[in-house]
């Protein structure tokens, strides 16, 4: 239920212009009367709006006033310097003052004990914390932030830096270099990947489909739901989901498959993404397995690496060339 009838804002143009003209004339009259008014008005500035319950309000106001005075002094010095330069006069008083200041600084350095400098610095930090109540909170927050170490799986913040490193370093990759599982080393992608990351990602997905849980590991790493490949291939669907998850979207929300492929290959190259190795089974091994024979191996297969996509793996077990 409405209370009162709504008033219409439709007014004639003449009436609107008449109101504007009357308002302008009234403002002019008020300004004229204010100039002629003999009443005394305070020139003190109002309180800048610091709440009364704010701790150390007086110190905050004193700091604001000190900064204002310093700014006024600097402006005055600049005006004097500009005026002297316009008149072609040499600015006197600055060089002697600086020289005197240097002498005083040298005397202070001689009087200060080097061993007591650290204590003085701590005292200065304490004074700064007292004068600015937010400094202690900021320092503690920075300390907590520096102590935080992100996990290897949380690699979303590093993707932009990775793409910059890809553009800078187009050299080859050292296939013999290895790193600990917990510490991911920053490596440069091979030239084949930088030339066509979509082709390399497609080859990677094809190889992972031949393993037991290769695709599932990728989905778990990027927190992607099960793929629905109706009307599209597995590679395209995977890249679309990765692009959406990592925010690699172009205009109109179109997923950037090129960037998504680089993300997957980068995570694999820097050993954040752990994928199983694909065993190269020969025909004899398949026949032997079919007959029920057991083949004993001396050591386990190495983990899958990105070098295996291009046939330059050091072990040679995961070598496979991309079809041209």
LINFENMO-V167490 format. One record per residue. SS is DSSP state (H for helix, E for strand, - for the rest). PSI is psi in degrees with one decimal (none if undefined). Layout:
ss = (SS;SS)
psi = (PSI;PSI)
This chain:
ss = (-;-;-;-;-;-;-;-;-;-;-;-;H;H;H;H;H;H;H;H;H;H;H;H;H;H;H;H;H;H;H;H;H;H;H;H;-;-;-;-;-;-;-;-;-;-;-;-;-;-;-;-;-;-;-;-;H;H;H;H;H;H;H;H;H;H;H;H;H;H;H;H;H;H;H;H;H;H;H;H;H;H;H;H;H;H;H;-;-;-;-;-;-;H;H;H;H;H;H;H;H;H;H;H;H;H;H;H;H;H;H;-;-;H;H;H;H;H;H;H;H;H;H;H;H;H;H;H;H;H;H;-;H;H;H;H;H;H;H;H;H;H;H;H;H;H;H;-;-;-;-;-;-;-;-;H;H;H;H;H;H;H;H;H;H;H;H;H;-;-;-;-;-;-;-;-;-;-;-;-;-;-;-;-;-;-;-;-;-;-;H;H;H;H;H;-;H;H;H;H;H;H;H;H;H;H;H;H;-;-;-;-;-;H;H;H;H;H;H;H;H;-;-;-;-;-;-;-;-;-;-;-;-;H;H;H;H;H;H;H;H;H;H;H;H;H;-;-;E;-;H;H;H;-;E;-;H;H;H;H;H;H;H;H;H;H;H;H;H;-;-;-;-;-;-;-;-;-;-;-;-;-;H;H;H;H;H;H;H;H;-;-;-;-;-;-;-;-;-;-;-;-;-;-;-;H;H;H;H;-;-;-;-;-;-;-;-;-;-;-;-;-;-;-)
psi = (128.8;139.8;109.6;154.8;131.0;136.4;139.1;141.8;7.4;114.5;152.1;153.8;-36.7;-42.3;-40.8;-44.3;-36.6;-41.5;-41.9;-41.5;-42.2;-39.2;-41.0;-42.9;-37.6;-41.2;-39.6;-42.0;-40.9;-38.6;-39.7;-42.6;-35.6;-33.7;-35.5;-10.8;120.9;-0.2;138.0;135.0;137.5;138.6;3.5;139.2;150.4;165.6;131.5;-1.6;19.4;127.2;148.6;-29.2;-3.4;131.5;139.6;47.8;-38.5;-40.0;-39.0;-43.5;-37.7;-39.4;-41.6;-41.9;-39.3;-41.4;-37.6;-42.2;-40.4;-40.5;-41.1;-40.8;-41.8;-41.6;-39.8;-41.1;-40.2;-40.0;-44.2;-41.6;-42.4;-38.9;-41.3;-37.9;-36.4;-38.4;-6.6;22.5;151.4;138.5;114.6;155.4;-19.1;-45.1;-46.6;-39.0;-41.5;-42.5;-45.0;-39.3;-37.9;-40.5;-42.8;-38.2;-38.7;-41.6;-40.4;-38.9;-36.2;-36.1;-25.9;133.0;126.4;-33.0;-23.9;1.1;-39.6;-40.2;-39.0;-38.6;-39.9;-39.9;-40.5;-38.5;-38.8;-41.1;-42.1;-37.3;-37.1;-40.4;-31.2;104.8;-19.8;-11.2;-41.3;-41.6;-41.5;-40.8;-42.1;-37.3;-40.8;-38.5;-42.3;-36.5;-37.6;-29.1;-17.1;130.4;115.2;151.0;167.9;-27.6;-25.3;77.1;15.2;-34.8;-13.9;-3.9;-40.9;-41.0;-33.2;-40.5;-35.6;-41.6;-32.6;-41.2;-33.4;-48.0;104.6;14.0;-177.5;174.2;142.4;102.2;-23.3;-14.1;139.7;156.9;163.9;153.4;-33.0;-27.3;108.3;125.5;144.7;118.2;163.0;134.5;150.0;161.4;-32.6;-36.7;-44.9;-30.0;-41.7;81.5;-28.0;-40.1;-41.1;-39.6;-37.8;-42.1;-37.7;-45.0;-40.0;-40.0;-38.1;-23.9;-19.3;-0.3;172.0;-45.3;28.1;-49.4;-37.6;-33.9;-40.0;-43.5;-38.7;-38.9;-42.1;6.0;51.1;139.0;167.9;140.6;140.0;103.5;22.1;122.0;2.7;161.3;167.4;-38.3;-48.8;-41.8;-39.7;-44.0;-35.9;-43.9;-39.7;-41.6;-41.0;-39.3;-38.6;5.6;25.5;75.0;140.4;-157.8;137.9;11.8;20.9;124.7;137.8;96.9;-32.5;-46.9;-37.2;-39.6;-41.0;-35.3;-47.4;-45.8;-33.2;-45.5;-36.9;-39.6;-37.3;10.8;24.9;-35.4;116.1;119.7;149.3;153.2;147.8;122.0;131.4;96.1;129.9;171.5;-37.3;-40.4;-38.7;-43.0;-40.4;-40.4;-35.2;-32.0;-5.9;10.4;146.1;131.0;122.3;130.7;154.8;-33.2;164.0;156.9;144.6;162.0;153.8;133.8;162.8;-22.4;-24.4;-16.4;-21.4;6.2;15.1;31.7;144.8;-36.3;-26.2;-2.5;-28.7;25.6;134.3;131.3;141.4;135.6;130.8;none)
